[in-house]
Every structure is written in structure tokens, then in C-alpha cells.
Amino acid sequence: MIQGFQSIFKIPELKQRIIFTLLVLIVYRIGGHIPVPGINSGALLAFFDEASQGRGLLSLYDLFAGGAFKRATVFALGIMPYISASIIIQLLGAVVPYFQKLQKEGQEGQKKITQYTRYGTVLISAMQAYGVSVFLESIKTNTGIPVVPDAGWDFRLLTMITLGAGTVMIMWLGEQITERGIGNGISLIIFIGIISTFPSAVRGEWQQLSSGNRGLIAEVVLMGLMVLTIAAVVALTQGTRKIPVQYAKRVVGRKIYGGQSTHIPLRVNTAGVMPIIFAQSIMFVPQTVLQFFPNSDFMNTVSRYFDFQSMVYWSIYGTLIVFFTYFYTAIAFNPVDVADNMKKHGGFIPGVRPGKKTAEFIDNILTRITLPGSICLAVIAVFPYIITRFVPNMSFNFASFYGGTSLLIIVGVALDTLQQLESHLMMRHYDGFMKGSSKIRGRRRM
């Protein structure tokens, strides 16, 4: 593996791509520290440091923005508006004939879809920026210090322009990485935002150890548990079920086409991290509603069931993840299209009739392998909450790296980037990172 990394710098083009990617990510991190005009940054940080806000409705945004939301910077919205627009366009592709047609038009159709996604990103970021400006105007610290000293429409319009431009800038940076750098730009921006919180989480654990709140043996056990969790996430991300496919021989003139054997790789976790994002968004709704009724006894009773350390919360959260895993898998992978494409090119699964029977065969296998995949995904998503409940003095910032959205994105993006690096090395006759037949497989991009 060390030799593989050394080979990277022997290829000028690959070296330039890596340097370009690093420079763009540095620009992104710098933008994450430039505050929006008119904000009392100290008061905002004090507000978010309160325990009641640690994992609320806006924590998912702050996770993807690498802490930029808590600081109300120009990149506070992060890449979430782009992700939301992409999901909406993808859902429209499953129900609207026009978008279905665009998805089948190849490169030209993809250009139009990308353009619609950009328009959607601008619209969503403008609406979210307005909501953020109103939210910032409404909050104060416990000592009564307002986050926005001079509230009004001037501040709202300025915030909408600033945050909207910041989101468009992030989207453009991501596209530049994809085109001129290495890896998927949007995914890498999310990756670097999440991983930027890791040093502070490690520092917090070191303080726990040095102050005597946690013993050395307990810390070693926790580190070993983290390694095992990462290994489990890698296995879930890489797990596939291969369906053998045979292509019949065709004679065209003097040439013979087809006749080779291949396979269809069905992933155990086809949906990726999307089910957790969907389920998280829904589970944040009750907490948000409960904040409007702080003095209601009934609402206080309900809030105990929707606490992050409640087993009821874990059960509902896990069930939603299983449901959304099947839902998103049905959208992302269409067995009928796969069967039709195989039939057009003379491909067939041995022992299965082409056409409808092939689609049913693939769908049955996909349904069976999705069940254990969805259950494992639910366990991984709930695991950080279990850690914080049963491990004394465990901060959620550090526990989030034991599973959930953070770890899945980190593992998926890392594997995808390494796979692209290995592809560049193999094309230029260098050994990859893994010797022999074991090659790194990337995952489905976001």
C-alpha cells in the first residue's frame, strides 16, 4: 500500500489533480470561517453550546457544513440545498415522464438534469437562507444577548444573498473537483466538513482521560470498538451479491460479438446513507413541535419518549431507516430497466427466461439482501446514541464517529476516492493499493 501511495507522485497528471483537490478544499475551509455580516458570533456559539441544542433540528446541517452553521459563516448552509435539489430531481425521475425521458437520453439528458439541479439549489438555498435569518433574529443567549443586534429586512436580504452565494460557491467548487480533481467533489466537501470535527472530538476524549474521568483500559476498549465498527461499516458498504450473466454470441459480418460471462453486482446497501438522512429529518420534527409547548405536561411526557437516549426513539428511528432503505432502493435500482437492457444486448441469467422473469428474479434477490442490509444500517445509525447512554462522560461529538451519518459518509467517500486513485494507477501500469485480486470497490455516488 505504501508503494501504491508513492506511485501517485510519479504520475504528473494525478499529482496535479490531487494538489488541485487539496487547494479547493482549503478554500472551502477558509470560507467556513468568514462570518455573515451583522452577527454576534460569540452569542451564537453560546446559544448552540447549550445542551438542549446539541442535537436538534439544525444539527444535520451543522454536520454537513463542518461546524459552519454554528458560526453563521458564508458557507453556513453547506451543500445541503444541493443535496435536497438532487433528491427532489431523482424522485421526480421516478414519477414524472419528462424527467424519466431525460434520464434515458444519456449525456445530453444528464446536462439538463444538472442544470435543473442547479436552479433548484438556488431556489432552495434562498428559502432556507430566509428561514435562517428569521431564526437568527429570534434567538438570544441565557443572559439576554441577541444574536442579531440590528434585526430587520436589511439583515434578512443581506443574509439571503450571502448564504445563497455561499451555497452556489460550494456547488461550483464541488463541480471543479469532480472535473479537474480526484473523487466526487460534492462528496469530498461533505467528507472534509465532517472530518474537520474529529480533532476537537479527540481532544475532548484526551481531556476525559487526563482528568481521570475515564480509565486507560476503558479508553483502549472504546478505541477497539471504534475499529470494529469501522470494519463493519466497510463490510456493509462493500458487500455485494453477484448475479451471473451470459451474453450470447452474435455474428455480424466476419466479426463475432458477445459470448462472454459477467455478473450484475447488487449491493447489500444500495441506498447508501440516504435512509438515515430521511429518517433523521422526520425524527427531528417532533422535537421541533415540542419546543412550542414547553409548559404542557402532555408534551413533556411525549418528549421523554422522543429523547435521543430513549429506547422508543431508537425503535422508531430504526424502523424508519428500514422503511426508507427499501423505498430509496426501489427508486435507485429498477430491475425492469436492467432486464430490458440485458435483453436488448443478448444477455441472460442462466436458468432464467429473459424479460419479465429476469426482472422478477433480480427483484426477489434485491429484496432479500436489502433486509439484512437495512437492519445493519439501522443498528449502525442507533449505535452512537447507545454509546452516549451507556458510556459515562461520552460526548456526542465523539460518539458520532461510532456510526450514523458521519461514519457512513466518511467510509463511503474514502473508498470511492481510493478506488479512483487505484484506477489511475492501474491505467498507467502501476500496482494498486491492494496486491493480487483484492481491489478496492467504490460505492454508489451521492
ZIGI-V434840 format. One record per pair of residues at least 6 apart in sequence whose C-alpha atoms are under 7 Angstrom apart, sorted by the first residue. I is the first residue (numbers start at 1). GAP is how many residues later the second one is. D is the distance in Angstrom with one decimal. If there is no record, write none. Layout:
# ZIGI-V434840
I;GAP;D  I;GAP;D
This chain:
# ZIGI-V434840
1;432;4.5  1;433;6.3  4;427;6.3  4;428;5.6  4;429;5.0  8;6;6.5  8;7;6.4  9;6;5.4  17;163;6.2  17;164;4.2  17;165;5.7  18;163;6.1  18;164;6.1  20;161;5.8  21;156;5.7  21;160;5.0  21;161;6.4  24;149;6.6  25;164;7.0  31;43;6.5  31;44;6.2  32;36;5.2  32;41;5.7  32;42;6.7  32;43;5.4  33;35;6.9  33;40;5.9  34;39;5.1  34;40;6.0  35;36;6.7  35;37;5.7  35;38;3.8  35;39;5.9  36;36;6.0  36;37;5.1  36;38;5.6  36;123;6.8  36;126;7.0  38;110;6.2  38;117;6.9  39;108;6.0  39;109;5.2  40;107;5.0  40;108;6.1  41;30;6.2  43;98;6.1  43;102;6.6  43;104;5.5  44;26;6.8  44;27;6.9  44;103;5.6  45;25;6.1  45;26;6.5  46;95;6.6  47;94;5.3  48;6;6.6  48;22;6.5  56;228;6.7  57;227;5.3  57;231;6.7  61;8;6.9  61;16;6.7  61;19;6.8  62;6;6.3  62;7;5.0  62;8;6.6  63;131;6.0  64;14;6.3  64;126;5.4  64;129;5.9  64;130;6.2  65;11;6.3  65;12;6.6  65;13;4.5  65;128;5.5  66;127;3.7  66;128;5.3  66;130;6.2  66;131;6.7  68;7;6.3  68;8;4.8  69;7;4.2  69;8;6.5  74;88;5.9  74;89;5.3  74;92;5.3  75;88;6.4  75;91;5.0  75;92;6.3  76;87;6.7  77;86;6.6  77;90;6.4  78;89;6.1  79;88;6.3  79;91;6.6  79;92;6.8  81;40;5.3  81;43;5.7  81;44;5.5  82;39;4.9  85;32;5.5  85;35;5.3  85;36;5.5  86;31;5.8  89;28;6.8  92;7;6.4  93;6;4.6  93;7;4.8  94;6;6.6  94;237;6.4  102;7;4.4  102;8;6.8  103;6;5.8  103;7;6.5  122;42;6.6  122;46;6.9  125;39;5.3  125;42;6.9  126;34;5.8  126;38;5.6  129;30;6.5  129;31;4.8  129;34;6.0  129;35;6.7  130;26;6.3  130;30;5.6  133;23;5.3  133;26;6.2  136;11;6.3  136;12;6.5  137;10;6.6  137;11;5.4  137;14;5.9  139;7;6.3  139;8;6.3  140;6;4.4  140;7;5.8  174;11;3.9  174;12;4.7  174;15;6.8  175;10;5.8  177;7;6.9  177;8;4.7  178;6;5.0  178;7;4.7  182;235;7.0  183;233;6.9  183;234;4.8  183;237;6.4  187;226;6.2  187;259;6.7  188;225;6.6  191;218;6.6  191;219;5.7  191;222;6.8  194;212;6.4  201;196;5.8  201;197;4.8  202;196;6.9  208;6;5.8  209;6;6.3  209;7;7.0  226;176;5.7  229;173;6.3  233;175;6.7  234;177;6.5  236;32;6.7  236;33;6.6  237;32;6.3  237;175;6.8  237;206;6.9  238;203;6.7  239;28;5.9  239;29;5.5  240;25;5.8  240;26;5.3  240;27;4.2  240;28;5.5  241;24;5.7  241;25;5.0  241;26;6.3  242;21;5.8  242;22;5.5  242;23;4.6  242;24;6.2  243;20;5.1  243;21;5.0  243;22;6.5  244;18;6.0  244;19;4.2  244;20;6.5  244;105;6.1  245;16;5.9  245;17;5.2  245;18;5.0  245;19;7.0  245;102;6.5  245;103;5.6  245;104;4.7  245;105;6.9  246;14;6.3  246;15;4.6  246;16;6.4  246;101;5.6  246;102;5.5  246;103;6.2  246;104;6.9  247;11;5.4  247;12;5.1  247;13;5.7  247;14;6.4  247;99;5.5  247;100;4.2  247;101;6.4  248;10;5.6  248;11;4.9  248;98;5.6  248;99;6.3  249;7;6.6  249;8;5.7  249;9;4.6  249;10;4.4  250;6;5.6  250;7;5.0  250;8;6.2  251;6;6.3  266;100;6.9  268;101;5.6  268;102;5.7  268;105;5.2  269;101;6.7  269;104;5.4  270;59;5.9  271;54;5.8  271;57;5.6  271;58;5.2  273;132;6.4  273;135;6.4  273;136;6.9  275;46;5.2  275;49;4.9  275;50;5.2  276;45;5.8  276;105;6.9  276;129;6.6  279;38;6.4  279;41;5.5  279;42;5.7  283;34;6.9  290;9;6.2  290;13;6.8  293;6;6.7  305;7;5.8  305;8;6.2  306;6;7.0  306;7;5.1  307;6;6.5  308;77;6.5  309;76;6.0  309;80;6.0  314;68;6.2  318;60;4.7  321;53;6.9  321;57;5.7  322;52;4.9  322;53;6.3  322;56;6.6  325;49;5.9  326;44;7.0  335;24;5.0  335;27;6.1  335;28;5.9  336;23;5.1  339;16;5.7  339;19;5.8  339;20;5.3  340;15;6.2  342;6;6.4  343;11;6.2  343;12;6.6  348;6;5.9  352;6;6.0  380;23;5.0  380;24;5.7  381;22;5.7  381;23;3.8  381;24;6.9  382;22;6.8  383;19;6.8  383;20;6.0  384;15;5.1  384;16;5.4  384;18;5.6  384;19;5.8  384;20;6.8  387;12;6.4  388;6;5.4  388;7;6.7  388;8;6.3  388;11;6.5  400;6;6.4  401;6;5.4  412;31;6.2  415;25;7.0  415;26;6.9  415;27;5.4  416;26;4.0  416;27;5.7  419;21;5.4  419;22;5.9  419;23;5.4  422;10;5.0  422;11;6.5  425;6;6.5  425;7;6.0  426;6;6.2
